[in-house]
Amino acid sequence: MNAWIQQIANNGMSLDIYGTICTAGTVISACYSLYHGWKIGLKKWRVFVVLPVIVLFMAWFQSFIFPFLRVIQKNHFLGIETATNSIVRVFVFVPLVCFVLAKVLRTRWSLVCDGVALYPLLRSGISQLACIFPGCCRGYPCSWGVYNIKIQETCFPTPILETVLTLGIFFFLVIRTKRKHYVSDGTLFPLMMVLYGAMRFVCELLRDNEKILIGISAVGLHALFMCIVGLVALRKIKRKHRIVNSKEQNDI
């Protein structure tokens, strides 16, 4: 693999391969999410409205936030020297877009969230693998691992590890949803944030990137925040379900 990565870099094709994999990840994730949204209870016409909006929003948000990251880098805010744009920053904002879509389409907010929950997860899982070619994401240098064209050393293969773990979370949630007979209870999106956020937080500790707070990178802090938001949402949803079930039992 390392010889292949070096050959691609020598031919000036690293960014082309990166773009191809990321585009494929977007297409594959969107196609699966169309099916998933329909199975979980969204009407087909609503799925064809909701999903393109989410896809475009995620792409737009990453482009929108990058200039602000460059300003932070330029002014060394909190001592930050790098401007790393990551999909992790987008996750927590997706439910807010879903809330607007739910109001416009007159459907449940939780249903819209559950309907698109697997799109960012699968997209991240596939696209992360692309990072081994331009070398934008890397683990700490070691005597074995994946060759990184930026520092011209072999590094711990964090992109491959994150791809495997992310896809593992994806398949776990797919199986869980299937076992629940595709019934939307509002827990899928927050559970995804908890699992992905916790996984990404740990993986960020293995990355050779700028640490800004007690050994944690900026993206690691975002991942931790995502996990906490997911836990709070899960607790509130389960509490709401208990209250509803209690009232139903009292009525009986």
C-alpha positions as CSV (number, residue, x, y, z in Angstrom):
1,M,0.0,0.0,0.0
2,N,2.8,2.5,0.9
3,A,4.4,2.1,-2.5
4,W,1.0,2.7,-4.1
5,I,0.5,5.9,-2.1
6,Q,3.9,7.1,-3.0
7,Q,3.4,6.4,-6.7
8,I,0.0,8.2,-6.7
9,A,1.7,11.2,-5.0
10,N,4.6,11.2,-7.6
11,N,2.0,11.3,-10.4
12,G,0.3,14.2,-8.8
13,M,-3.0,12.3,-8.3
14,S,-3.4,12.4,-4.5
15,L,-6.0,15.1,-4.5
16,D,-7.8,13.5,-7.5
17,I,-8.1,10.2,-5.6
18,Y,-9.2,12.1,-2.5
19,G,-11.9,13.9,-4.3
20,T,-13.1,10.7,-6.1
21,I,-13.4,8.8,-2.8
22,C,-15.2,11.6,-1.1
23,T,-17.6,12.0,-4.0
24,A,-18.3,8.3,-4.0
25,G,-18.9,8.4,-0.2
26,T,-21.4,11.2,-0.7
27,V,-23.3,9.4,-3.4
28,I,-23.3,6.0,-1.7
29,S,-24.4,7.5,1.6
30,A,-27.2,9.5,0.0
31,C,-28.5,6.5,-1.9
32,Y,-28.6,4.4,1.2
33,S,-30.2,7.2,3.3
34,L,-33.0,7.6,0.7
35,Y,-33.8,3.9,1.4
36,H,-33.4,4.2,5.1
37,G,-35.5,7.4,5.4
38,W,-38.4,5.7,3.5
39,K,-38.1,2.5,5.6
40,I,-38.1,4.4,8.9
41,G,-41.4,6.1,8.1
42,L,-40.8,9.3,6.1
43,K,-43.0,9.5,3.0
44,K,-41.0,9.1,-0.2
45,W,-41.6,12.7,-1.3
46,R,-40.4,14.0,2.0
47,V,-37.3,11.9,1.8
48,F,-36.5,13.4,-1.6
49,V,-36.9,16.9,0.0
50,V,-35.1,16.3,3.3
51,L,-32.0,14.4,2.2
52,P,-30.8,16.8,-0.5
53,V,-31.1,19.7,1.9
54,I,-29.0,17.8,4.5
55,V,-26.4,16.9,1.9
56,L,-26.1,20.5,0.6
57,F,-26.1,21.9,4.2
58,M,-23.2,19.7,5.3
59,A,-21.2,20.6,2.2
60,W,-22.0,24.3,2.6
61,F,-21.3,24.4,6.3
62,Q,-17.8,23.0,5.9
63,S,-17.1,25.6,3.2
64,F,-18.7,28.4,5.3
65,I,-16.8,27.7,8.5
66,F,-13.3,27.4,6.9
67,P,-12.6,31.1,6.5
68,F,-13.4,31.6,10.2
69,L,-10.9,28.8,11.1
70,R,-8.3,30.6,9.0
71,V,-8.9,33.8,11.0
72,I,-8.5,31.9,14.2
73,Q,-5.3,30.4,12.9
74,K,-3.9,33.7,11.7
75,N,-4.6,35.4,15.0
76,H,-3.4,32.4,17.1
77,F,-6.6,32.4,19.1
78,L,-6.1,30.2,22.1
79,G,-2.7,29.4,20.7
80,I,-4.2,27.6,17.7
81,E,-1.7,27.3,14.8
82,T,-3.6,25.2,12.3
83,A,-7.0,25.4,10.6
84,T,-8.4,22.0,10.4
85,N,-11.8,21.7,8.7
86,S,-13.6,18.5,9.8
87,I,-17.0,17.0,9.3
88,V,-17.2,16.5,13.1
89,R,-18.1,20.2,13.4
90,V,-21.2,19.7,11.3
91,F,-23.0,16.8,13.1
92,V,-24.5,18.8,16.0
93,F,-26.1,21.3,13.6
94,V,-27.9,18.8,11.5
95,P,-30.8,18.4,14.0
96,L,-31.4,22.1,13.8
97,V,-31.8,21.9,10.1
98,C,-34.1,18.9,10.6
99,F,-36.2,21.0,13.0
100,V,-36.8,23.6,10.3
101,L,-37.6,20.9,7.7
102,A,-40.0,19.2,10.1
103,K,-41.9,22.4,10.6
104,V,-42.0,23.1,6.9
105,L,-43.1,19.5,6.0
106,R,-45.4,19.2,9.0
107,T,-44.0,16.1,10.4
108,R,-42.2,14.9,13.5
109,W,-38.8,16.4,14.3
110,S,-37.6,13.1,15.7
111,L,-38.7,11.3,12.6
112,V,-36.7,13.6,10.3
113,C,-33.6,13.3,12.5
114,D,-33.8,9.5,12.6
115,G,-34.4,9.5,8.8
116,V,-31.1,11.2,8.1
117,A,-29.0,9.9,11.0
118,L,-27.0,7.4,9.0
119,Y,-26.1,9.8,6.2
120,P,-23.3,11.8,8.0
121,L,-22.1,8.6,9.7
122,L,-21.7,6.6,6.5
123,R,-20.3,9.6,4.5
124,S,-17.7,10.1,7.2
125,G,-16.8,6.4,7.3
126,I,-16.1,6.2,3.5
127,S,-14.6,9.6,3.1
128,Q,-12.1,9.2,6.0
129,L,-10.3,6.6,4.0
130,A,-9.5,9.2,1.4
131,C,-7.2,11.0,3.8
132,I,-4.4,8.5,3.4
133,F,-3.6,9.9,-0.1
134,P,-3.0,13.6,0.5
135,G,-1.8,12.9,4.0
136,C,-4.1,15.4,5.6
137,C,-4.8,13.2,8.6
138,R,-2.2,11.0,10.3
139,G,-1.3,9.3,13.4
140,Y,2.0,9.6,15.2
141,P,5.1,8.5,13.3
142,C,6.1,4.9,13.8
143,S,8.2,2.2,12.2
144,W,5.2,0.6,10.7
145,G,1.9,1.9,9.3
146,V,0.8,4.1,6.4
147,Y,3.1,6.3,4.5
148,N,2.3,10.0,4.8
149,I,3.4,12.1,1.9
150,K,3.5,15.4,3.9
151,I,6.1,14.3,6.4
152,Q,7.4,11.4,4.3
153,E,7.3,8.9,7.1
154,T,5.1,5.9,8.0
155,C,2.5,6.8,10.6
156,F,-0.1,5.0,12.7
157,P,-3.0,4.4,10.3
158,T,-5.7,6.5,12.0
159,P,-7.7,7.1,8.8
160,I,-8.0,3.3,8.3
161,L,-8.8,2.8,12.0
162,E,-11.5,5.5,11.9
163,T,-13.0,4.0,8.8
164,V,-13.3,0.6,10.3
165,L,-14.7,1.9,13.6
166,T,-17.1,4.3,11.9
167,L,-18.5,1.6,9.6
168,G,-18.7,-0.7,12.6
169,I,-21.0,1.8,14.3
170,F,-22.9,2.2,11.1
171,F,-23.7,-1.5,10.8
172,F,-24.5,-1.7,14.5
173,L,-27.1,1.0,14.1
174,V,-28.5,-0.6,10.9
175,I,-29.0,-3.9,12.7
176,R,-30.5,-2.1,15.7
177,T,-32.9,-0.3,13.5
178,K,-33.9,-3.4,11.7
179,R,-34.5,-5.3,14.9
180,K,-36.7,-2.4,16.1
181,H,-38.7,-3.0,12.8
182,Y,-37.7,0.5,11.6
183,V,-39.8,2.2,14.3
184,S,-38.6,5.8,14.8
185,D,-38.5,6.6,18.5
186,G,-36.1,9.6,18.2
187,T,-33.1,7.9,19.7
188,L,-31.2,7.0,16.5
189,F,-29.6,10.4,15.8
190,P,-28.5,11.1,19.4
191,L,-27.2,7.5,19.8
192,M,-25.2,8.0,16.6
193,M,-23.7,11.2,18.0
194,V,-22.8,9.4,21.3
195,L,-21.1,6.5,19.6
196,Y,-19.4,8.5,16.8
197,G,-18.4,11.3,19.2
198,A,-16.8,8.9,21.7
199,M,-15.0,7.0,19.0
200,R,-13.7,10.1,17.3
201,F,-12.6,11.6,20.6
202,V,-10.4,8.5,21.3
203,C,-9.0,8.5,17.7
204,E,-8.1,12.2,18.0
205,L,-5.8,11.3,20.9
206,L,-4.0,9.0,18.4
207,R,-3.5,11.7,15.8
208,D,-0.4,13.7,15.4
209,N,-2.1,17.0,15.3
210,E,-2.2,20.2,17.3
211,K,-3.4,19.8,20.9
212,I,-5.0,22.9,22.4
213,L,-6.3,21.8,25.8
214,I,-4.8,19.1,28.1
215,G,-3.7,17.0,25.2
216,I,-6.9,17.3,23.3
217,S,-7.2,18.8,19.7
218,A,-9.9,21.2,18.6
219,V,-11.7,18.4,16.7
220,G,-11.4,16.2,19.7
221,L,-13.2,18.8,21.8
222,H,-15.9,19.0,19.1
223,A,-16.2,15.2,19.2
224,L,-16.6,15.3,23.0
225,F,-19.2,18.0,22.8
226,M,-21.1,15.9,20.2
227,C,-21.0,12.9,22.6
228,I,-22.3,15.0,25.5
229,V,-25.1,16.6,23.4
230,G,-26.2,13.1,22.3
231,L,-26.2,11.8,25.9
232,V,-28.4,14.7,27.1
233,A,-30.8,14.2,24.2
234,L,-31.0,10.5,24.8
235,R,-31.8,11.1,28.5
236,K,-34.5,13.6,27.7
237,I,-36.1,11.3,25.1
238,K,-36.1,8.3,27.3
239,R,-37.6,10.3,30.2
240,K,-40.3,11.5,27.8
241,H,-41.1,8.0,26.8
242,R,-41.3,6.9,30.4
243,I,-43.8,9.7,31.2
244,V,-45.9,8.8,28.2
245,N,-45.9,5.0,29.0
246,S,-46.8,5.8,32.6
247,K,-49.8,8.0,31.5
248,E,-50.9,5.2,29.2
249,Q,-50.8,2.6,31.9
250,N,-52.8,5.0,34.3
251,D,-55.4,5.4,31.6
252,I,-55.8,1.7,31.3
